[in-house]
Amino acid sequence: MKKKTLLPGDAGFDPFYPGSIVLVSAVDADGKVDLCTVGAWALVNGDPRMYGIAMCARAAGKTFFKRYTTTCIEQTGEFVINIPHAGLKAACDVCGTVSLTKEPDADKFALAGLTAAAATKVAAPLIAECPINIECRAPSKPELPTHDWIVGEPVACHVAEDASLAWDSIPTLKSDHE
């Protein structure tokens, strides 16, 4: 297969970043809720299972500044990874452009047309419209130049009964492949 090399800034490079996105919900020590669109997230450990999310944590240039969601996670050590369906693109755009750091009185749930739902193990709310919600407690937070890589251990997972996911067809690693 013939391939061409694309570098950051080249036409055609952008569709490969950020890849899949999630909406992260968190709550601060006083109960103030925030949502943030996150483009860098992954399963980062198998046993115990852990997920990583890249959260902007420091100012750098015009684009990067500490997000209030990061402050919430620092204060409580908890967050929810909400996996949206394609129909939530506009909501993801709102949550990725409105920041409580700059607009502290904004209600992102209302602005994005989303509904908060009670989680079972953490204080942060689930996003009811997302078919998958993973409640996490954050045991570690390595610091990178502009972001923190927040690693959370899932404590509960909610999956819509009518989710159009073919769970049986998703490949998984067996223990003999570790």
Secondary structure, 3 states (H helix, E strand, C coil): CCCCCCCCCCCCCHHHCCCCCEEEEEECCCCCEEEEEECCEEEEEECCEEEEEEEECCCECCCECCCHHHHHHHHHCEEEEEECCHHHHHHHHHHHHCCCCCCCCCCHHHHHCCCEECCCCCCCCEECCCCEEEEEEEEECCECCCEEEEEEEEEEEEECCCCCCCHHHCCCCCHHHC
